[in-house]
Amino acid sequence: MPFINVETNLPASKFPEDLLKKLCTTLAAALGKPEDRMNLVVKTDLPMMIAGSCSPCLLMSLSAIGVTDTAEKNKEHSAKIFQFLKGELGLSDERILILFYPLEPHQIGKKGTVMSFL
């Protein structure tokens, strides 16, 4: 059950519904998770600065159980996600940052309990 938050200074027009679906599909494949478990929020038009510049940029926070807990896994995920974002949004490597957070089942509440008990 990955949770993805995207914050960007790009306009909302760059994120039509079909791009959100393609991003979800790409992230699910990169993480080896089912698409129906993906949770994605995109916040656009934000005042942002990365590396001292307000040029178009994107910050992604990605939290998931069992797939973001090692440098090796995150390196593979990063390569796939960067390729997609660069191709779809025209951003360079220097204008994208991804923060990976490992989650444990007891840290996700669902259906009045936590994932450990579902």
HELIX and SHEET records of a PDB file:
HELIX    1   1 ALA A   12  LYS A   14  5                                   3    
HELIX    2   2 GLU A   17  LEU A   31  1                                  15    
HELIX    3   3 GLU A   35  ARG A   37  5                                   3    
HELIX    4   4 ALA A   71  LEU A   89  1                                  19    
HELIX    5   5 ASP A   93  ARG A   95  5                                   3    
HELIX    6   6 PRO A  105  GLN A  107  5                                   3    
HELIX    7   7 MET A  115  PHE A  117  5                                   3    
SHEET    1   A 4 ASN A  39  LYS A  43  0                                        
SHEET    2   A 4 PHE A   3  THR A   8  1                                        
SHEET    3   A 4 LEU A  58  ILE A  65 -1                                        
SHEET    4   A 4 ILE A  96  LEU A 103  1                                        
SHEET    1   B 2 GLY A 109  LYS A 110  0                                        
SHEET    2   B 2 THR A 113  VAL A 114 -1                                        
END                                                                             
